[in-house]
Amino acid sequence: MNTLRGFGRFWYDFVVGDDWRVALGVVLALAATYGLVQAGLNAWWLPPVAVAALLALSLRRVVRAARRGQ
């Protein structure tokens, strides 16, 4: 059971990492891309744009938290 628990913790840490919001945003971006492709639209551009936006938002949160701590 400890091995199974450790395996689950590894995958949670690997996928979610430090910020669950970024992981959720990536999943939503991939789902939206899938939906757009199924509707017949060209959506190759959506994942890179979403990742760039999520990175900017994540950095903004970290910078704000660091400034509050000073």
Backbone torsions as a table, in degrees:
resi	resn	phi	psi	omega
1	MET	NA	-36.5	178.5
2	ASN	-63.9	-35.5	178.4
3	THR	-65.4	-43.5	179.0
4	LEU	-64.8	-41.5	178.1
5	ARG	-63.6	-43.0	177.8
6	GLY	-63.9	-38.2	177.2
7	PHE	-63.2	-43.8	178.2
8	GLY	-64.8	-40.7	178.5
9	ARG	-65.0	-39.1	177.7
10	PHE	-59.6	-49.6	-177.1
11	TRP	-67.1	-36.8	176.3
12	TYR	-62.2	-46.5	179.7
13	ASP	-66.2	-36.9	-179.8
14	PHE	-68.3	-43.7	-176.7
15	VAL	-81.7	-48.2	-175.0
16	VAL	-84.1	-44.1	179.0
17	GLY	66.5	-135.6	-175.7
18	ASP	-87.2	-22.2	-173.2
19	ASP	-133.5	108.7	-178.6
20	TRP	-67.9	-23.8	-179.5
21	ARG	-67.8	-37.0	177.8
22	VAL	-66.9	-43.6	178.7
23	ALA	-61.1	-43.1	178.1
24	LEU	-64.7	-41.1	178.5
25	GLY	-62.1	-39.5	177.9
26	VAL	-65.9	-42.7	178.3
27	VAL	-62.4	-42.9	178.6
28	LEU	-65.4	-39.3	178.2
29	ALA	-64.2	-41.7	177.8
30	LEU	-66.1	-39.0	177.6
31	ALA	-65.6	-40.6	178.4
32	ALA	-66.0	-39.1	177.2
33	THR	-62.5	-44.6	177.5
34	TYR	-59.6	-45.7	179.7
35	GLY	-62.2	-41.3	178.9
36	LEU	-66.7	-39.7	178.4
37	VAL	-66.1	-40.3	178.1
38	GLN	-64.7	-27.5	178.0
39	ALA	-82.6	-1.5	177.0
40	GLY	92.6	10.7	-179.9
41	LEU	-97.1	153.6	177.6
42	ASN	-86.3	110.5	-172.8
43	ALA	-123.4	28.2	-179.6
44	TRP	-62.2	-25.0	-174.1
45	TRP	-79.6	-19.4	-173.2
46	LEU	-66.6	-47.5	-179.7
47	PRO	-59.4	-45.4	178.7
48	PRO	-63.2	-38.4	178.4
49	VAL	-65.4	-42.3	179.8
50	ALA	-64.5	-41.7	-179.9
51	VAL	-65.3	-41.3	178.1
52	ALA	-62.8	-42.6	179.2
53	ALA	-66.4	-41.7	179.3
54	LEU	-65.4	-37.5	176.6
55	LEU	-63.0	-44.7	179.7
56	ALA	-62.2	-43.6	179.4
57	LEU	-65.5	-40.1	179.1
58	SER	-65.2	-43.7	177.7
59	LEU	-63.6	-39.0	178.5
60	ARG	-61.8	-41.7	178.1
61	ARG	-63.5	-42.1	-178.8
62	VAL	-67.2	-41.6	-179.9
63	VAL	-65.5	-42.9	178.3
64	ARG	-61.7	-42.7	179.5
65	ALA	-65.5	-37.9	179.2
66	ALA	-68.4	-37.6	179.1
67	ARG	-68.5	-35.4	177.4
68	ARG	-66.8	-32.1	-178.0
69	GLY	-75.3	-13.7	-177.7
70	GLN	-85.0	NA	NA
